[in-house]
Amino acid sequence: MIPEDTIDYNIRKTWYSISKMYNKTANEYMASMSLGMLILNIDIYDGTPSTQIGPLMGMESTSLSRSLSNLEDRGIITRERDSSDRRKSIIRLTKYGIESREIAKKAVMDFNNKVMEHFEEEEIDEFFKFLKKVNEITKSL
């Protein structure tokens, strides 16, 4: 079997193209696609506990810690102690962080809408079913 005929190859190749596209936009604003995706997972109003961000992003704690430090250094987020549990910290977006989040959100929505223009709703539904099954299979291996 040639690589082009494998599911893995096609998912990786597609994700590489998507991340390259997002990085092009992110480089103009906040350094990387992963930082843009990270701020999309922070609740605008209540902030998000740092312990919840890793699982949402599929990131290890060391990578997450570096990314959060990077965002904090850039003035995009702040870390506050949780008032009910002083061991936890809540990640909040600054005003600049909210502006950056809107840029990241627009990039995601623009891409989503552009892709949706080229497919029927039924095709999109089947695509999501397929990806969910692949995800379930990988979790069982």
N, C-alpha and C positions, 0 to 999 in steps of 0.2 A: 504494500500500500504506500502511495506517495503522500508526503505531508499534507498537500492540498486537499486530500480526501479525508482528513481526520477532523473531528469536531474540535479538538483542542487547538489545532493550528488555526482554524478559521475564527474561533473565539478570540484567541490571542492576537491574531492579525487585525481583526476588527477593533478590539480594545486598544491596540497600539495606535491605530488611525484616530480613534476618538480621543485618546489621551493627548496625542500630538496636536490635534485641533484645539482642545481645551487649553493645553499649555501655551499655545500661541497667544490666546486671549489673556490667560492668567499672567503671562510674563509681562504684559503691558501694565498690570495692576498690582499683583501681589506675589509674584514669584513662581507659583506652581499650581497645577491643577489640583493636586492633593490638598493644598491649603484652601483652595476655593471650595472643594467638596467638604472639607472639614467645617468651614463656617456655615455651610448650608445645613449642617446637622446641629447647629446651636440655636435653641429657642430664642427668638428675638425679645420676647417679653420677660420670661422667667429665667433665662439662662439654662444651661444644661450641666448636670453633675459630670465632672470629668470621668468618673467611672462608667458612665453610659456612652460616652463618645466612642471609645475604642471598639466595643461590640457593634455599634452602628456602622462604623467605618471598616470593620474587619482589620483593625490595626493592633499591633502589639504595643504594650505600654511604653516601651523605650522609644519607639518611633513616634507614638502619640505625644509623649513628653517633649521630644525635640520639636515637633510641629507646633505644639502649644506655646513653647518658649519663643519660637520664631514669630508666631502671630502676636504674642505679647510684646516682643521687641519692636514690632512694626506698628504697635498701637491699635491693632485690630480687635484684640480681646483684653479682658481683665480677668483675674482670678480672685474670687472672694470666698472666704470661709463660709460654709453652710451654717446658718444660725441654729439649726436643730442638731447638727453633728459636726463639731469643730474639726474632725479628722478629714472631712470631705471638703472639696472645693467646687464652687459653681463657676462655670465658664460663661462670661457675659460678653456680648459684642459691644464695642464702643460705638460712638456715632460713625466714625470712620469704618468700623467693622460692619455696621448695618449697610452703609453705602457699598462696601465691597461685596457684601452678601447679595445685594440687589444686582450687581454686575454679574456675579457668578450665576445667580438664578436666571437672569436674562439669557446668558450663554446656554444654559441647560435647556431652557424653554425654547429658544430659537432652534437649537439642534433638534429637539424633540418634534417641534412643529414641522421642520423641514423634512425629517424622515417620514412623519405621518402623511405628508402630502403625496408620498410615492407608494403608499400601500393602502389596501382596503382594510376596514376595521376587522374583518374576519382573519386576514393575514396577521395583523398585529396580535389578535387574541391567541392565535396558534403559536406565534413566536414566543409570547409570554408563557404559555403552557409548556412549550419545549424547554425554555430556560429554567422554569421552576422544577421540571423533572430532572434536568441535568444537575441542578443544585442539590436536589434530594439524593440523587445517586452519589454525588461526590461526598456528601456527608456520611453516607453509609459505607464508604470504602475505607 
